[in-house]
Amino acid sequence: MISLIPSIDTLLALVLGYLLGSIPFGLLLTRAAGLGDIRQVGSGNIGATNVLRTGNKAVAAATLLLDALKGAAAVIISAMLFGPIAPLAAALGAVLGHCFPVWLKFKGGKGVATTLGGMLALSWPFGVAACVLWLLFAVLFRISSLSALLALAATALLAWIEAAIEFGLLGRFFSAASFAIAVTLIVALVIAMHHENISRLRAGTEPRIGGSKK
């Protein structure tokens, strides 16, 4: 049974995840590379997609990797230090930290890479599925934001199917139902962070991969 009252371990994992997730790698890397303040470029967020708008693919790739790694690190460290539900809380905390970093007045990125990193650490089959779906949708639609949203929504649906059917794809640390709830909360947050992209998708003005950036 899932407790509605979080344990101390769960709260500590949430805080740990938030602190790791709030490290603004996009901002730090672009400044170190002499590219200025990424918050003054494109959409103004600190994620890899916006870093790519500087024209430096290497820095964008490094941002993507490090943003994913901080989500994975939060999960792995929490699994070693805290209770069985803690890694799920840490994953959620990492995405919250990336989207709302206290160091940047709570204005961060949109959380896709951090979500994927956390998901890979929580359950590699679901993490791999999310990445493969992201690439598949990117090939089909050529729109980065749409691909990410569809991939994460589909992964949340797969998590609920796992909870109902019990394929046994998860580790021993948490139940399939707990995993499905955590993934749904994270995906809902990421979708909310893409509200501007969703508006442009509805208007037909969202940039395509390889096209002009807005």
C-alpha positions, 0 to 999 in steps of 0.5 A: 500500500502506498502511504500518503504521508512521506517519510523523512527519507522521502523528504530528504531524497526530494531535497537532495534531488532538488539541489542536484537538479538545480545545478544550471549546467547550461548557464555554467557551460555557456559562460565557461565557453565564452558564449555569454548568458544563455538566459539572454539567448532564444527562449531564455531557458537553461536547457540543451535545446536553447544552448544549441541556439548559440551555435555551439553543438559541443556545449549543447551536447555537454549540457544535455549529458550533464542535465541527464546525469544530474537526474540519474545521480539523484536517483542513484545516491538516494537509492544508496542512502535512503528508503525504497521510495526515495529514488522516486522522490529524488527523480521528481526533486531533480526535475523540480530543481532543473525547472525552478532553480533557487539560484536563478530566481526559480527560472530554469529549463523544461526538464526533459533531459533530467527526466530521461536521466532519472528514468534511466536510473529508476528503470532502464527499460522505461528510460530506453523506451522513452529515449527510443520513442523520442527519437522515433517521434523526432523522425516522424514529426521533426519537432523537438518539443512535440517529440519529447512530450509525446515520448514522455506521455507514452512512457507514463502510459506504459508505466500504468500498463506495467502497474496493471499487468506487472511485466516485471520490468522494474527493480526491487526497490519500489512498486509498479504503482509507485513508479507509475505515480511518480512518472505521471507527476514528473511528466505532468510537470514537464508538460506544464513547462512546455505551455509556450511550445504547446501554444505554438504547436496549436498555432502551427508556429513551433520551429522544426528540427533543422529549421529556423529557431524562434 
